[in-house]
Amino acid sequence: MYQPLCAKRVALNPLKSDTYTLQVGERVHYSATEHPSVGYTFAYTITKPAVVALLEKQEVYEQPNPKLRGGDGERVTTTLIFEAKQPVKTIIKITHFFRGEEKERHLFDILVLDERLHHRTFLVFVVLILQAVVFQKQATSPR
């Protein structure tokens, strides 16, 4: 599988930006605290799931022992890790809920680029220029 030259994982943060540019193969993540027994949850949707896909969902509970969870121990930090798959634009929508009612929404515009396409385009351009130079020399050289 192709790995971008500078693979990175970027944090989606509505306080910093709502627009992100990624290369194919790069990852972004979004973290938030949930407390399901109280009613604090969040969900995500992606307008074009083939462009950016959920790669992994990580959950870290305040109370690591499941037998002791309950009350504040059920609080969990959930991290969603997405990977850029195809070069095009999409939107990741994160919605926070309290007892089923929407309380907050973040829209992140994700533009995915493919540096391989840029390299191919450049090479095609160079080949076309070289062909034009050779053609020009052939056309102007005496026979």
Order of alpha helices (4+ residues) and beta strands (2+ residues): beta-beta-beta-beta-beta-beta-beta-beta-alpha
